Amino acid sequence: MARILAIDYGGKRCGIAVTDESKIIASGLTTVDTKELLIWLKEYVAKEEVELFVVGEPKRMHGEASESEKLIQPFLVKLSKEFPSIPVKRIDERFTSKIAFNTMLASGISKKRRRDKALVDQISATIILQDYLYNL
């Protein structure tokens, strides 16, 4: 069975999360340098069957697109060209970084580890994927 893969796209790095094959559990997988993301995705898709990409959609408080969306749009074009048979869904990612940080606090992760922005991105991708699964 295929997995769903979520991406918290950022200017420097991207958090990645995936479901289990039953599409019940969302788990943080890794963080990838943005410049290497398409290469990483090609390698992952060659090993694992992916049926859907879920990409965070950054919005401002009033619902309009944030400045980050300008970075994401060219990536989405490349993603669709590279993987034409895998659809892409967008999920509102407002507050995911804040929720990720609060999750790290609640789980007792050390202050030093909480400063690891890569971990925040990975947890944010997991939250994006959980939101998608919840709203199925």
Secondary structure by P-SEA (a helix, b strand, c coil): cbbbbbbbccccbbbbbbbcccccbbbbcccccccaaaaaaaaaaacccccbbbbbbbbccccccccaaaaaaaaaaaaaaacccbbbbbccccaaaaaaaaaaaaacccccccccaaaaaaaaaaaaaaaaaaac
